[in-house]
Amino acid sequence: MQQAEDDRELQATALEAIARSRLKLKQYEQAITDFQELLEQHELAPEKRRELLTAIAQAHQSRGEPELAINQYEVILAEGQQPNQSGLQALLAIAEIYAEEGQGKEQVAT
């Protein structure tokens, strides 16, 4: 039983490393797919989930998909039980996307 758990943990670690490599190589679509697979197929600690969701959001932003990036950041905020580092980073990222898109401060408040 322990061997199976160790194998799943190793598999998750390997997939995350591959996804992060693809992100660095600007292979955003495949990186997003890998991160989503990790989220769907592995039980992860809440902070690890938020970390992977942030990576997905950054990949969408790099692909020029601000709406999808914002959606991911909103998931991070919705999953947070209380204000934390991930939540604050998500809010900042949303504000930066709106600023880049020229939508102004009034959009961030809604």
Secondary structure, DSSP 8 states (H G I E B T S, - for coil): -HHHHHHHHHHHHHHHHHHHHHHHTT-HHHHHHHHHHHHHHS---HHHHHHHHHHHHHHHHHTT-HHHHHHHHHHHHHH-SS--HHHHHHHHHHHHHHHHHT--HHHHH-
